[in-house]
Amino acid sequence: MKLGCVVALVSVLAPCLRAQPGKVTKVDDTFNGRQVVLHVGEALEVTLSENGSTGYQWAIPPELKGKFAKTIREREQTVEAPQGPPGKPGLRHLRFEAIKPGTAELELHYRRPWETDTPPARKFNLRLLVRRPVKLVLLLPSTQSPAPVPPRI
């Protein structure tokens, strides 16, 4: 009976005790200059407003990609087109995966791709701290009966 209760309890709690490999931390422009903590296997989604109709877009400068390549990996970029009149800003979603413990400086530039000799109109900086996955150990009570205690005389 006790063993059945323990097995049922473990099966209910086990999903809660694991590191969350599918966890996604979402940040936006309010996180500029801040630090985010991730664990290996977790994802980061950066969502920033951009106005593609003016040619401006968020991008990782090629010369800066090496600064974080050992710690996080870029997975994909998508653009959410604006609804309404032309000239209204849309959203760019950049997704990353934490691959190795360490720190990284993520820097994104808001610029027109053909204007490589001019400074970006805006910058977005995020310091990333990637930690090892969390491993929790569940200690189960022994299924054996305790040894009898001799009576005191």
C-alpha positions in Angstrom: 0.0 0.0 0.0 2.7 2.4 1.0 4.7 1.6 -2.1 1.7 2.3 -4.3 1.2 5.7 -2.7 4.9 6.6 -3.2 4.8 5.5 -6.8 1.6 7.6 -7.4 3.2 10.6 -5.6 6.4 10.4 -7.7 4.5 10.1 -10.9 2.5 13.2 -10.1 5.5 15.3 -8.8 8.2 14.1 -11.3 7.3 16.7 -14.0 7.6 19.5 -11.5 11.0 18.3 -10.3 12.8 18.3 -13.6 14.6 21.3 -15.1 12.4 22.9 -17.6 14.0 22.2 -21.0 11.0 23.6 -22.8 10.9 26.8 -20.8 11.0 30.0 -22.8 12.0 33.3 -21.2 10.4 36.3 -23.1 11.9 39.7 -23.1 11.2 43.0 -24.9 12.7 46.5 -25.2 12.1 47.1 -21.5 14.9 44.6 -20.7 17.5 46.7 -22.5 20.7 46.8 -20.4 19.5 44.1 -18.0 20.6 40.6 -17.2 18.6 37.4 -17.8 19.4 34.0 -16.2 18.8 30.9 -18.3 19.6 27.2 -17.8 21.1 25.0 -20.5 18.3 23.7 -22.7 16.0 26.7 -22.1 15.1 29.2 -24.8 15.1 33.0 -24.9 12.7 35.0 -27.1 13.6 38.7 -27.7 10.7 40.7 -29.2 11.4 44.2 -30.4 9.4 46.8 -32.3 10.6 47.7 -35.8 9.3 49.6 -38.8 10.1 47.6 -41.8 8.4 50.0 -44.2 11.3 52.5 -43.4 13.9 49.9 -44.0 15.0 49.6 -40.4 15.3 46.2 -38.8 16.8 44.5 -35.8 19.9 42.4 -36.5 22.9 40.9 -34.8 26.0 42.5 -36.3 28.1 39.7 -37.9 31.2 40.8 -36.0 29.4 40.4 -32.6 28.0 36.9 -33.2 31.2 35.3 -32.0 30.8 37.0 -28.6 27.9 34.6 -27.6 28.2 31.6 -29.9 29.7 29.4 -27.2 26.9 30.0 -24.7 23.7 30.5 -26.8 22.7 29.7 -30.3 20.4 31.7 -32.5 17.4 29.5 -33.6 15.2 31.6 -35.7 13.8 35.1 -36.5 10.3 35.9 -37.4 8.5 39.2 -38.2 5.0 39.9 -37.1 3.5 42.3 -39.7 1.5 45.2 -38.4 -2.2 45.5 -38.9 -3.5 48.8 -40.1 -2.1 51.6 -42.3 1.4 51.5 -43.9 4.2 52.8 -41.7 2.8 51.2 -38.5 5.6 49.3 -36.6 5.6 45.5 -36.5 7.5 43.1 -34.2 10.6 41.1 -34.7 11.0 37.9 -32.7 14.5 36.5 -32.3 14.8 33.1 -30.6 17.9 31.7 -28.9 18.8 28.5 -27.1 21.1 28.2 -24.1 23.7 25.6 -25.0 26.5 25.9 -22.5 27.0 27.4 -19.0 28.7 30.8 -19.0 28.0 34.5 -19.7 27.3 36.3 -23.0 26.6 39.8 -24.1 23.9 39.9 -26.7 23.8 43.1 -28.7 21.3 43.9 -31.5 21.4 46.8 -33.8 18.5 48.7 -35.3 19.5 49.9 -38.7 19.0 49.7 -42.5 21.0 46.8 -43.9 22.5 48.9 -46.7 23.8 51.6 -44.3 26.8 49.7 -43.0 29.0 52.8 -42.5 26.6 54.6 -40.2 26.0 53.9 -36.5 22.8 52.1 -35.7 19.7 54.2 -34.9 19.3 52.1 -31.7 21.0 49.3 -29.8 19.6 46.6 -27.6 21.9 45.0 -25.0 21.2 42.0 -22.8 23.7 40.2 -20.5 23.0 36.5 -20.3 24.0 34.2 -17.5 23.6 30.5 -18.5 23.7 28.0 -15.7 23.8 24.2 -15.7 20.5 22.4 -15.8 18.9 22.0 -12.4 18.9 18.4 -11.1 16.7 17.6 -8.2 16.9 14.3 -6.2 13.8 12.9 -4.6 14.6 10.8 -1.5 12.0 8.1 -1.0 11.3 6.5 2.4 12.5 3.0 2.8 9.9 0.3 2.2 11.4 -1.9 4.9 10.0 -2.0 8.4 12.2 -0.4 11.0 14.1 -2.8 13.3 12.2 -3.4 16.5 13.5 -1.5 19.5 14.2 -3.6 22.5 12.3 -2.7 25.7 14.1 -0.8 28.4 14.5 -2.6 31.7 
